[in-house]
Structures are given as C-alpha cells and as structure tokens.
Amino acid sequence: MNLVSLFTGAGGLDLGFEKAGFQTIWANEYDKTIWATYEKNFPNAKLDRRSITDVRPDEVPDCYGMIGGPPCQSWSEAGAGRGIDDKRGKLFYDYIRLLKEKQPKFFVCENVHGILAEKHKASFTNFIKEFENCGYNVVYKEVDANDYNVPENRLRVIIVGYRKDLGKSFVFPEPEKYKPVLRDAIWDLRMAKPAKEHNKSHRDDLEIPNHEYMNGGFSTIYMSRNRVRSWDEPSFTIQAGGRHAPIHPKAPKMVFVEQNKRIFAKGYENEYRRLSVRECARIQTFPDDFIFIYNDIADGYKMIGNAVPVNLAYAIANQIKKDMK
C-alpha cells in the first residue's frame, strides 16, 4: 500500500503509517534543514525537495493513499493566525490540487486545532468542500494525541477522506483507556547534556543520540505561566521552538507570583532545564533509532515540534488499513 507524503517534515506521519503496513514511496519537503533527517530514516522513499507549488501532478507517482499536514503557522493560535491571507495558508490548495489529479483511495490531512477558530471558519469550510469536490467522503475531528498512546496533551485536527466509489466513510478509533504520562516516556533516560556554545549540537559525542538541550534564558512570556508537568502527567504540547520547550519534570512546578508572572522555586533553580531533543522525540513517540540530524539544536526541536506524533498517526493508519480490507 504505497503512499505519497506531502509537507512531509521529519516523517512522524509517515512512520506511523509505516508501522501499520504502509510504505511511503515519494515525499515532498521544501525545508533544507530536514532533508538529511528524512533521507536517513526513510531510505526507500524518493524525496522531492522543491516547493510544492512547482510540483506537477504527472511528476507524482500513482499511490494508494496521500498523507500530509500543510504548514500550521497560518492557523496557529500561538502565531499571527493570518489564515488564508498568509501565503502558507494557501498551500492547502496545492494538497487539494494534487489529490484531485492522483485520486488515491484515501487521504489524511492534519493541522492545528486553531484552524477551527471562528475567524477561519469560512476558509476551513471551503477546504472541506474542495476535498469533497475531489470525489471523497470527508470527515474531520479535533483529537487529543494523549487519547492515542502519546504522553502529551496535543490537540490536532485530522481530516480523512475515502474515495466515494469505495462506498464508505472513516470512523475515528475510540480513545485508548490508558493515558500515558511523562514517566512512561522519559523516566529511563540518563542525564542530558547542555548544547555546545551558541546552541550547536554535540552530534556524535552523545551516548544517547539527540539527548541534548537548549541553553539560554527564559523570556517574560515563557515565565508568564507554569511550564512544568510532573512525572505522572502528560507533557505540555511539544512546540517547534526550542526556547519554548517544556521544563523537565524533575523540577518543582513554577511558583505563581501574580497574573502572567511565575518564578522558579527557591533552592531548586538548578533543576530547571528544558527537555532535551531526544526527550521531546520520546514524547512525540519517535523511537530511539530515529536519528535527527542537525548542527543548530533549534532545528532538532523544530522537526520534532512540527511532527505528527507517531502513535497518533499509527492509530489513524491502522483504522484505515482495517477499512481498506
């Protein structure tokens, strides 16, 4: 069951589908800081490095399914949220353009939950209509990755379409009964290393690949709320910016001072460090043999924070596999 992967990133969605028995044969990713990581971990997939706007349908192989998550910055509540007025927001239409021509049996499209905000309602409604006009029965749902064996509270919108001639529609799998927590994900990791000067990577000097964390101060925005989850809680959402990475659970929760101001607990200041790149990868359910390649540690955090959690992707893929039988 061959797949085409668009807006591929580091390949969290691809890896989840691979675990379910699918195989990415062709992927498109424009960010050059990701290429080495994707090609190392998916040696059997052909990586197209162009902007998707330059890709013609006849250059994309025929496929069983199409997967991908158009850039989320346009729809994110944490960003400017310019939506369709942002050129990145318009990239949704390139996904639709290629889907319409290739006509795989199914497609999966993922994005941030901010895309459901009232100010984006008209754009999102139009996207769904366009997917349906391509010949698909389309369903969508906002899900929390923690419901699907991911030790992280991460709200995302998943859109799934089955080609209409198949005569069926996707039904989201039921949430898992057990909700994993940080202890399940990172308890066994040994001490992480701080990044080198200017937040450069140690690369091959690490006993555990990518087990290094970003140095630097914490902004007033960062200190405006608690950034610590305990061992027995799921992680905060792993973001694409390393400076916004959550604090390791060995530290006490931050102390409330006043509205939008918190401090580190006195006597424990040295316990407050950001989660390492590998810890963030574990939380996003990437296996330890999935190696992230970067010189600037910020690129490692970016790849992981922008990825679909592998176990969430697997849950969606496994349900599709059952339906396609």
Buried (B, 14 or more C-beta within 10 A) or exposed (E): BBBBBBBBBBBBBBBBBBBBEBBBBBBBBBBEBBBEBBBEBBEEBEBBBEEBEEBEEEEBEEBBBBBBBBBBBBBBEBEEBBBBEBEBBBBBBBBBBBBBEBBBBBBBBBBBBBBBBEEBEEBBEBBBEBBEEBBBBBBBEEBBBBBBBBBBBBBBBBBBBBBBEEEEBBEBBEBBEEBBBBBBBBEEBEEBBBBBEEBBBBEEEBEBBBBBBBBEEBEEEBBEEBBBBEBEBBBBBBBBEBBBBBBBBEBBBBEEEEEEEBEBBEEEEEBBBBBBBBBBBBBBBBEEEBBBBBEBBBBBBBBBBBBBBBBBBBBBBBBBBEBBE
